[in-house]
Amino acid sequence: MTVSLDRLEHKVDQILAVCVSLRTENLALRAHVAELEAEKASLAKKIDTTRERIEALMTRLPEE
């Protein structure tokens, strides 16, 4: 009986350790996603700015 309780306790401890590990990994992944979303927004803004500058330059080019 004691052996089975010890095994059960060990399995519960393992499950708890996995849960803690997964929660930590989940938080890290969420932070990484937030960083990537911010980078994506920044790059999109740069693309829009570049597009506007190119369009403005194209209007100044002489037509053939």
N, C-alpha and C positions, 0 to 999 in steps of 0.2 A: 504494500500500500504506500509506504513511504517512497519507494523507488518511483512509482507511477506519479506521485505528487511532485517529486523532484523533477521528473521529465516534463510534466505539465508546466511547472514553474519555469523551467529552462526554455520551453517553446514559447511561453508568453513573453519572456524577456527578449527572445529573438524577434518576435513579432513587434514588440514595442521599439526595439532598436531599428528595425526596418521602417517602421512608421516615422520615427524621428528623422532617419536618413532621407526618406522620401519627402517629408515636409521641408527639410533644409534644401534639398535639390529643387523642389517646386518653387521655393522663394527665390533661389538663385536664377532659375529659368525665367520667372516673371520679371525680375530686375533686368535680365538680359534682353527680354522682349521689349521692355520699356525703352532701353537704350537704343535698340535697333529701330523702334518706331520713331524716336526723336531724330535719329540719324536720317531715316527715310524722309521725314518732314523737312529737314534741313536741305537734303539733296534735291527734293522736289522744288523748294524755294529757289535754290541756285539754278535749276533747270529753267524755271519760269523767268527768272531775271535774265539769264543768258538768251532765252528765246526772244524776250522783249528787246534786248539790245541788238540782236541780229536782225529782227524785223525793222527796227529803227534805221540800222545801217543800210538795209536793202532799199528802203524808201529813198535814201540819199544817192543811190547808185544811178548813173545815167542809163536811160533805156536805149536799147540797140535799135 
